[in-house]
């Protein structure tokens, strides 16, 4: 178990803040590179300590060297890593992540992204007799929808979880990178597609959470494959409406941003409160952000958090909130480990994989425990058509997916059974009504013209179905099933 790395960074005072408060009127008192005092009128002087504190005179390279370089080295060695920038709007998160520009920028001002790309290619160049493949994907979470920044036609990507691969985005665009210039060009193209807006606190305010995913695959001479995944997250800043002056759509964006950041805070709180709090339930599913970061937050990944703060007294409450979030996040425990898979076709190590018939029989035997013969036959035809029965990880994923369906939800199981029973009884009553109306409609057709009779019949049927449709659509269970339909395709075949 390892703690995550948490650093604080204070941006320089702006010219407006210097004019309003004076050059020396700041709310922080520097102690050393790991601790500082924060002055608050309501709570007095508070002391905070982090793994590292970057002040307004700190260099971009200092941030990368301490925060990201160890994680980049681990990712090349097949250990996942995550770097997150957190803080209020205008605190310097995007500057820390991107710098002034991805493509054209002074070396001293380059952000984490450009330095991470350079670091990855330096690491793989120094490795001997190992073949590496580097892939990049970029998404943003805008208004609780996952959008592909490299392919704008994919504006609502679904999140999937399997036992063998963890959390993934199967539909996302992945671009293979051959050199640093190509990587930076693709990053620049994706960043241009990101949603931004203007507020009273920030001219170029990010209106979405942006996630950069680097996948590093290596094939060694021992015929084993290892892979590491590096996730960089530039969070949208928390906002106070009275300060940003948000209206209309910008206001709706701010509400969604604050809601997802609140969900992130709840996850961090649940991870650090111990096993006796509410059955140790971690609310990862309460937002798309926490769902995508599920493996990073206390999971199989090294994680670093950069808390970006404003030193201005006018922002002391937001700065205090950010620092408290970082102080709590320091207590999150992670379990990083090396990802290694054996080549499916290697024979020199004596590895044998089941034949098509053996694999299919094994899958069908597992399915018969919960499904009848007709459904098993449908499932068999589906998997044969998709070629899933030959996947060595399929059985593990199948067991995991069954567990996902049966896992506890916000609706208690007994309540779900009662709602289904009520729905069945109501549908039976509605069926009786429809049978009676069918008799009436038949008599009408015999006494009136065919055209008017058909209209009358359709009207009666539609009117009789309205209560049923309204009741079923409003059922929490139905909403849950609709929201969860992407879990596994085979769940549609179960009883």
N, C-alpha and C positions, 0 to 999 in steps of 0.2 A: 504494500500500500504506500502511495506517495501523495504528498500534498501538492496542490497546484501552485504555480508561480504567480504572484500578484504584485504588480508594480503600479505606482501612482505617477502621473505626469501633470505638471502645471504649465499651461500655456502662458506666454507673455501677456501683459496687460495691453489692451488696445489703446489707441490714441484717445478715443472717447472716454474710456475708463480712467485714463490718466488725467484727462481734463476734469472729469467729474469728481474724482477721489484723490487726485494728487499722486505723484510718482511713488511716494513711500507708504501710501495708504493701501496696504494689502492685508488679507485676512489670514496669511500663513506666516509662520516664523520658522525659518530653516534651522534644523538641529544638526543633521548629518544626512548621508545618502540613504539611510534606511528609516528615518523617523523625522517628524516635524510636529509643530503645534498649530492648531487651527483655532482662531479667535472667533467666538460667536457671542453676540450680546445676550442671548437668552440662556445659553448653557455654559458660558465662560470659556476658559481655555481648555481645549481637548488635545490629547496627544495620540497620534496614530503612528503605527509602525508597519512597514511592508517589506517585501524582499528587496525592493529598490525604489528610490524616489528620484524622479527626474524633474529638475527645476527648469525655469525659463531659459537658462543658459546651457541646458543639456543638448547634445548633438544627436541627430537622427541615427548616426552609426552607433552611438552608445546604447540607444534603445534596442537596435537590432542585435548587437553583440551580446547583451545580457538576456534579452527576452526571447529572441527567435533563433539564434544560431544553434544552441543545443538541441532545439526541437527539430530544426532542419536536418541536423546530423543524424538524429534518431529516425526520422522519416525515411531517409535513404537506407537505413539499416532495418527497415520494415517495422517500425514502431510508430503508431498513429500519433498525430499531434494537432493541437487546436490553439489558435491565437485569437483573442477577442478584444476589441476596443469598446469601452463602455463609458458613458457619461452624458451630461446634458448637451443640448444642441449648442453648437459653436464652441465646444471645449477643446477641439483639436483632434477628434477621432479620425476623420478622413485624412487630415494632414499627416497624422502619424502612419496611417495605412498606405496612402498613395503618394504623399508629398505634393508639391505644387502641380506636377504633371507626371504621367507615367513615361511618356516618350522623350520629352525635352525638359531636362531638369539638371541643375547643378549637382554634381556628385555628392556634395555635402548635404543637400536637401532631399535626396531620394528617400522615399518611404519604405515601409516594411515589405510591400509587394515586390518592388524592383530588387531589393536586396535578397529576398527569399529566392526569387528566380535565379539570381546570380549565384547564391549559395548552393542551390540544388545542382546546378550544372557544374560547379566547381567540385562538389563532392563526387559526382558520378564520373567526372573526368579523371580523378585521382585513383579510381578503383581499377584494378587489373583483372582481366579475364572474366568480367561480369558484364552481361548485356542488360541495359536499362531501357525502359520505356516510360516516358513521362506524358501524362495526359492532364488536360485542364478543362474544367467546367465551371460556369458561373451562373448563379441564380440570385434573384432578389425576392424577398417576401414583402409584397405590396398589397395592402388591404387584405391580409390573410390569404393571399394566393401566391403560390410559388411560380415565378416566371423565369423562363430561360433567357438569359441576357445574350446568349450567342445564337439564339433562334427565337425571334419574337413571336412566331406562330404558336409556340408552346407556352401558353399563358396560364395554365392551371395544372402543373405537374403534381402527380400523386406521390405520396411518400410510402415506401414499402419497407417492411422489416422481415428478415429471415434469420434463421439461426446461424447459417454459414457466413453471411455477409453483413449482418447487423442492419442498421438503418441505411437505406439507399434511395436514390432517385432514378428508377430504371429508364425513364423517358428523356432524361437530360442529355444535352449534346456534349460529347467529349471530343476534344481536339488534341491530336498527338503533337507534341512539341519537339522540334529537332535542335533548336538553338535559342539563345537568349533573345535575339531580335524578334524572332517569330512569336515567342511567348509574350513579350511586351506589346507587340502589335495587336495580338488577340485580346490581351487585357484592356488595352485602350479602346478597342471596338466595343467590348462588353460594357465598360464603364460609361461610354457615351449613351448607352441604352437605359441607364439607370434613372429612376424617377427622382427628380430634384425639384425644389420649389424655393420661393423667397419668403422669408418672414422678417419681422423687425429685429430679430437677434442674429440672423444668418442669411446672407444674400443667396448662397448656394446650399440650402439646407437639404440633407438627404431625407427623402420621404419613404424610404424603405430600408430594410435590413439587407445588406449585400453579403453574399457568401461566395468565397473563392475556394475551389476544391482542386488540389493537386494530387494526382495518383502516381506513385512511383513504383513500378514493377521491375523486379530484377530476376534474371535467370542465371543461376550459377552453374559451374561445371559438374556439380553433384546432382544435376537433373532435379533440383528442387526450385520452386518458385516462391519468392517472398514479395510482399507488397506493403507499402506504407501509404497512408493518406494524410495529407496536411490540409486542414481547413482554417482559412482566415476569415474572420467575421467582422465586418464594419457595421456596427449597430447604428440604427437611427437614434438620434438623441431624444431623451425625455424632454417634454415641453410643458411650460405653464402658459395657458392661453392669454392671460393678462400681459405677459411679457412679449410673446410672439405676435400678438394681434391676429391670430389665425381666424379665418372666416370661410364659410362655404366648404368647398372640397378640402382645402388645406386643414380646416378644423376637423373634418372627418378622418383625414390621414393622421392627424395628431392623436385623436382618440384611439385609433387602431394601434398606433405605435406605443402609446402609453399602456394599453391593455396587454400587448405582447411582452413588454418589459416588466410589467407587473407579474405576468405568468412566469417569466424567467426568475424573478425574485422569489416567487413561491417555491419553485423547484430548488433553488439554492437553499432556502430556509428548510425545506423538507429533508434535503441531503445532509444538513448540518445539525439537525435537532436530535439525532439518535433514533434507535429502533423502536422506542416506546411511544412515539408520537403518531397517533392515528394509524396504527398498524404499519408504520413505515411506508405509507403510500406516497409515491412520487408522481405529481401531476404533470408528466411529460406531454400528455395528449391535449392539454388545455390551450396550446397554441402551436402553429406550424414551426415557429422558431425553436421552442423547446423540444419538439418532436425530432427535428433534424439534428439537434445537438444532443440527443439522448445518449449516444455513445461517448460524447466528449465530456459531459457533466457527470463526473464520478464513475465513468466507464473505462473502456479499454483505450485510453488515450492520455498522453501528456497534455497538459493544458496550461496556458498562460493568459492572464487577464491584465490588460492595461487600462487603468482607471484614469480617464482624462478629465481634468478639473480646471475651473476658472479661479484665479487668485483674487478676483474682485470681491469686495465686501457686498456688492449688490447681488451676488450669486451665492452667498454663503450657505443658504439653505439647500440649494441643489448640490453644491460641493459636499456638504455634510452627508447628504443622502448617498451620493456616489461613493464616498469613502467608507461609509458603513456597509454598503453592499460589498465592496472589496474586502473589508475586514472579515465579513461573514464567509465570503467565498474562500478565504485562505484555509478554512477548516474542511473543505471538501477533500475527500480521499479518492485517489484514482488507482487503477490497476493496469497499467500499460504492459503489453507483452508483444513479442515478435509474432508477426503473421507469416505463416509458412504453409505452403500446400505442395503436395507431390504431383509430379507430372502424370496425367492420366495415362499416357502411353509408354511410360518408362518400364522396361522389362529387366534392366540390368540389376535393379534392386530387388527383384523378385516380387514386385507388387502386382496383384491380379485383381481385376475389377469384374463384377458379375456380368454374365452375359445378358442379352436382351430378355430372354425368357425368364431367367432367374430374377432379374430386376423387376420385371413386370409382375411376376408371381408374388414377390415380396411386398410390392406396393398394394396389390389387390388383397392380400391376406390382412394387411394393416387396415385397409379400408372397410373390409367386411365386419370389423368389430363395431362400426358405428353406422353402417349403411346396409340397405337391403340389396337383393341380387340385381334388380333393375337399375338402381342407381350406380352400383359397382360397374355394370356393363357400360353405362354412359361415361363414367369416369375413365374406364379403360380405353374406350374409343378416343376420348379427348386427349389423354396423355400419349397414346400411340401416335395420334396425328401431330402433336406438338413435339414428340421426341423426348418428353420429360422423363420417361422411365429409365433412360440411359444415364441420367445425371447422378453421379455418386452422392451428391449432397441432397438429393431430392427427398429421401426418407426423413432426414433430420429436419428439413424445412417443412415437410408435411406434418410431423409431430409438433413442431413449433407453431405452425399455423392453427392446428386444432386447439392448442393451448391458448392462442390469442383469442379464438372465438369463445372459448369457455372461460376466459379470464373475467374477474370481477369488473363490473362497470358501474356507472353512476345510478343505474336502475337495479335495485335488488332483484335477485332471481325470483323470489316468491311474488313480488309485485309484477314481474314480467309474466309469470304464469297466470296470475289473476287477470291481467289485461288481455292476454290471448284468449282465455276462457270467455271473458265478456264479449270479445270481438266475435268469437264463434257463435255465441248465443244470439247476438244482434244480427249477424248475417243469416242465421236460420230464420229469425223472425222476418227479416227483409225478403227472404226467399219465399216465404208463405204469402207475403203481400204481393210479390211479383206474380205468383201463380194465380192469385185471385184476380189481379189486374189483367192478366193474360186472357182469362175467361171473359172478362168484361170487354176487352179489346176485340176479341173474336166475334162477340155479338154485335159490336158496333160496325165491324167490317161487313157483316152480313146484311145490315140494315142501311148502311150509307155507302157512298162511293169509295172505290178503292183508294183514291188519292187522299181524300180527307180522313179516311180511316187510318191510313198509315201515319199521317201527321198526328192524329189523336193518340195513337198507340205510342209513338216515340215520345210525345209529351208526357204521357202517364209514366212511362219507364224512367225518363230522366228525372221527373219530379220525385219518384219513389226512391231513386238512388242517391239523391242529394244528401239526406241525413247520414247515410252510411259512409259516403265519400268524405264528408266533412269530419265525421267522428274518427274514422280511421286515419286520415291525414294529420289530425291533431294529436294522435297518440304518441307519447314520448318514445315508446318502443319502436314504432314505425320510423320515427326520425332517427333513432339510434341505428337501426338496420340500414337506412339509406346512407347515413354518414360512414358506416363501416363496410360498405359493399366491396371496397377494394382490397379487403384483407386477403382473401383467397378465392380463386375462381371455383374451387370444388365445393365451397360452402353452399352453393346454389343447388347442389344435388342432394344435400342432407335433408332428413325429415325434420 
